[in-house]
Amino acid sequence: MSVDIRSMTKEELAEWLASFKEPKYRGNQIFQWLHREKALSFDEMTNLPLTLRTRLKETAEIRPLAIKERQVSKADGTEKLLLETVDGCLIETVLMRYEYGLSACISSQAGCRMGCTFCASAKGGLVRNLTPSEMLEEVFLFEREKKEPVSHVVIMGTGEPFDNYENLMRFLSLLTHEEGRNLGARHITVSTCGLAPKIRSFADEGLQVNLAVSLHAADQERRKELMPVAKSFPLPELMDACRYYIKKTNRRLTFEYSLVKGKNDSLEASRALISLLKGMNCHVNLIPVNNVTESGYERPGKETIRAFQKSLEDAGIPATVRRELGPDINAACGQLRARRTVTVHTIRET
């Protein structure tokens, strides 16, 4: 079976090439072609001997993502792509333009098994994890198209990144490698629905990558109603892990809080959130819930949203209301999903 060459670390690539009696520097050349030049074929690697390029074609593959559908928001220019993997999985990825540059919101899994009731991604369940190379290609595809660098990457698309932890960590290592794409770690944000043990593991990695935790309720019963993951990792366990992360990394943590009309948007709910977060080095990102047909949830009115934000700010907890991008193409928070059914074949993960 052909190896997924873009998912290999630089060291693994060199070791693999050594089995062909190739010199170490060939690994450096190929690594730069794959990550700095974003090559999609071995024929592009013109400084490699023809014999080596032929060998690579026979033993390795660079797995592309095929664009099946493109939507562009008339409101703000946000682009959403429906992408197909080589084995027929469908994922969605989004490109947003800000004053500081391009931001890519990428998926980490095809589907999701976390079951958050306000999120479209979980409606079809989990198909499989994405490989590091597939996550990289979500970023590289935009860069090749736009002919400009993506300045920020958020792993907030389809899937739970920490449910694909090993591939996520390899993806981050490859994306930030100084001899490859070399994206600054502080320009990357990973979002989790609250897998407490993995939050602790992530803290121990010692990365400068930003972390956002989906909270959405300040009491265990309400959080279980919105997020079934709370049954496995109760709120006290989650908050202990978050405090561990802050202490271990000395970094500010972002809490994402989807405001749902009549569920968690009252001033009483804001006071409970203040009590939960008081004294933590954190920021709250308020997200008025976006339309997902199956959920039946509605967003609060603007006055309710502003009152909730002001309550937090008056208590000394920084809070912002997330700018809504791409709602007219279902590209906003919680709206991503694979909207077609396909036959999925087995694919080997590196």
C-alpha positions, -999 to 999 in steps of 0.1 A, spaced: 0 0 0 13 35 -8 24 56 21 7 89 30 39 108 25 27 142 36 17 129 70 53 118 77 75 138 99 108 150 85 127 123 105 103 95 93 107 107 57 145 105 60 144 71 76 120 58 49 142 72 21 173 56 37 157 22 31 160 31 -6 197 40 -1 188 76 -7 209 103 10 195 122 39 193 156 21 167 141 -3 144 139 26 149 176 33 141 184 -3 110 163 -4 98 177 29 101 213 16 83 204 -16 54 189 3 50 216 29 67 248 17 58 245 -20 26 225 -13 33 202 -42 5 179 -54 26 156 -76 61 142 -75 67 155 -111 68 190 -96 99 180 -76 123 190 -103 155 189 -82 150 151 -76 164 125 -100 139 110 -124 146 76 -109 136 88 -74 105 105 -87 95 73 -103 101 53 -71 80 78 -52 51 74 -76 53 36 -71 55 37 -33 39 69 -20 10 92 -26 1 129 -20 -36 127 -12 -56 156 -27 -90 169 -17 -114 173 -45 -137 204 -45 -173 191 -49 -191 223 -42 -182 260 -35 -204 285 -18 -195 322 -13 -214 344 11 -230 375 -5 -229 392 29 -192 390 37 -173 370 10 -168 340 33 -161 308 13 -173 273 22 -160 243 3 -174 208 3 -144 186 -1 -141 149 -10 -112 127 2 -96 100 -19 -118 74 -2 -151 92 -7 -155 110 27 -170 145 26 -160 174 48 -165 211 48 -140 238 54 -143 276 55 -122 306 45 -128 340 61 -112 373 54 -103 396 82 -83 429 83 -53 409 94 -56 383 66 -71 350 57 -84 326 84 -91 290 76 -116 270 97 -108 234 91 -123 200 100 -105 173 119 -129 145 114 -154 134 88 -185 137 109 -185 138 147 -197 115 175 -199 141 203 -236 147 198 -239 184 208 -276 192 203 -271 226 187 -245 215 161 -251 202 126 -218 183 124 -229 156 149 -262 148 131 -247 120 109 -223 106 134 -186 99 130 -173 84 97 -135 85 104 -106 106 116 -89 129 91 -52 122 85 -26 150 91 -21 153 54 -58 159 48 -59 186 75 -29 202 59 -45 201 25 -75 220 38 -51 249 44 -29 244 14 -58 242 -10 -69 278 0 -33 291 -3 -28 277 -38 -61 291 -49 -57 326 -34 -20 328 -40 -15 343 -5 -8 328 28 -34 318 53 -25 338 84 -46 320 110 -60 284 113 -88 274 136 -96 237 141 -133 244 147 -149 227 117 -165 192 116 -153 169 143 -138 170 178 -100 176 174 -91 159 207 -110 128 196 -83 126 169 -55 136 192 -24 119 177 -32 130 141 -40 165 155 -6 167 172 12 155 141 -7 181 120 3 209 143 39 198 143 40 197 105 21 230 100 45 249 124 77 232 113 104 258 105 115 240 73 79 236 61 49 258 62 62 275 94 29 290 106 33 306 140 18 285 167 1 315 183 -19 319 150 -35 285 155 -65 277 178 -78 243 187 -114 240 199 -127 212 221 -161 203 235 -144 194 268 -124 161 267 -109 168 301 -80 142 300 -69 155 266 -69 191 278 -44 180 304 -23 162 278 -25 192 255 -12 214 284 17 191 289 27 194 252 41 228 259 28 244 227 20 280 221 -12 270 203 -44 287 216 -71 266 232 -108 272 232 -132 251 253 -169 249 244 -187 254 277 -223 266 269 -236 262 304 -224 269 339 -242 240 356 -239 202 350 -275 194 343 -280 221 317 -246 213 301 -256 176 298 -288 187 280 -268 207 255 -237 185 253 -238 148 260 -200 148 265 -207 162 299 -220 128 310 -185 114 305 -166 145 317 -187 163 343 -183 200 347 -161 199 379 -137 175 361 -136 198 331 -130 229 351 -102 212 370 -86 204 337 -90 240 325 -73 253 356 -45 228 351 -41 241 315 -39 277 326 -14 270 354 7 247 333 9 269 302 5 304 318 -18 311 288 -53 326 287 -80 301 279 -111 310 258 -145 296 268 -170 294 240 -206 300 251 -235 295 226 -264 317 237 -297 297 232 -330 315 238 -347 304 269 -319 279 277 -288 296 290 -292 333 281 -307 347 313 -290 370 338 -292 342 363 -272 321 339 -247 348 335 -243 351 372 -237 313 374 -211 316 347 -194 345 366 -192 323 397 -177 294 377 -150 315 360 -142 341 386 -104 344 391 -95 324 360 -72 338 333 -99 335 306 -120 351 279 -156 343 270 -166 342 234 -204 346 232 -219 329 201 -256 336 195 -267 301 183 -269 297 146 -298 280 128 -297 243 126 -331 229 115 -331 198 136 -323 215 169 -352 238 171 -331 263 190 -334 301 186 -310 329 192 -318 355 219 -325 391 209 -298 417 207 -308 433 240 -305 399 258 -271 392 242 -258 427 252 -271 423 288 -254 390 291 -221 404 278 -223 434 301 -230 413 331 -197 394 325 -177 425 318 -190 443 349 -177 413 369 -143 416 354 -146 388 329 -136 398 293 -164 389 269 -169 394 232 -198 385 209 -184 365 180 -186 382 146 -210 362 124 -196 352 91 -212 331 63 -246 324 79 -263 327 45 -243 297 32 -245 277 65 -208 284 72 -212 299 107 -205 282 140 -223 249 144 -236 248 108 -209 227 91 -218 192 80 -213 168 51 -246 171 32 -243 142 8 -241 104 15 -213 85 -1 -198 50 1 -167 52 23 -138 27 19 -111 20 44 -81 43 43 -49 37 63 -39 64 88 -2 71 92 
